[in-house]
Amino acid sequence: MKKVCIVGASGKLGRYMVRQALDRGYQVVGVCRERSVPKLAEFADRITVVPGPTNDPELIREAVAGCDGVLTVLVPWGVQQYSSGTAQAVLDHAEPEARLIFSCGWHITRDGEDKYSWKFRAFLRVATRLARLVRAAEIDDQVEACRRIFASDRRWTVVRGSDLEEGESQGLPVWSRHVGDPILESNLTRRVDFALFMVEALTDDTLVQETPAIVGCRTPSALAAAS
C-alpha cells in the first residue's frame, strides 16, 4: 500500500483518515467538494486535492488513478443519488486490484440477518422521510450504493459504524458480522477509531467482501465480550 485516495476527505471522518494515512507513509489524494477544500488546509503541502462532486465519474477516474486503495465516505447529500453515484464511480474506475473501503451506518444490511430494535427502525423511517421531504439527503440511496458494492466482485469492504463521538483514540474497534450481536450493544465508537478501522482495513485481507459492524473496543459491551 503506497498510494491511497480518500473520497470525502474534508469531513471529520475523512480528515482523520488523511492524518492516519500520512502517518503510515502513504501518498494521499483527497477528493472533496470545491467549497470544502479549505478544510484540508492543514494538509495542503502533503496531499494532492482533487476538488469537485464525488459522484462525478471523470473526477473519480482522475483521483483514483494509480492508487492501491480507495477509502470512500458514503454520504447521502441532496437528492441526486450522491452515494450510489460515488460508489459506482469508484467501482468503475479504481485500479483492478485496489482495496476499496466504504463507510456507512448500521442500517445497511447485506444478508437480512441483522436485528434492529424497534426504536432504531422507527428513527430510521422518520429520518428517511424527513430528509427526503426537505431534499437534504437520500438515506435510501446509501442502501442502493451498498447494493451495487455487494454485487461487485471487487476487493471491497463496507464498514458499518455505530453512533460516533469525539475523543482520543481508544484503539482499533471490535466488530461483528451482524447488528444485534451483544458485543455491539453499547452502540458507540470514537470517530478517530472509525477512521483507524477504515485505514487498517486497507491491508487486512480477512475483511475482503465483509461488512463489519463496529463498536469501540473500550465500550462496556466490548469489554464484557472480551471477558
ABEGO torsion letter per residue (X at the ends): XABBBBBGAABAAAAAAAAAAAAAGBBBBBBBBAAAAAAAAAAAAABBBBBEBAABAAAAAAAABGBABBBBBBBABEAAGAAAAAAAAAAAABBAABBBBBBBBAABBAAGABBBBAAAAAAAAAAAAAAAAAGABBAAAAAAAAAAAAABABBBBBBBBBBBBBEBBAEBBBBBABBGBAAAAAGBBBAAAAAAAAAAAAABAAABGBBBBBBBAABAAAAAAAX
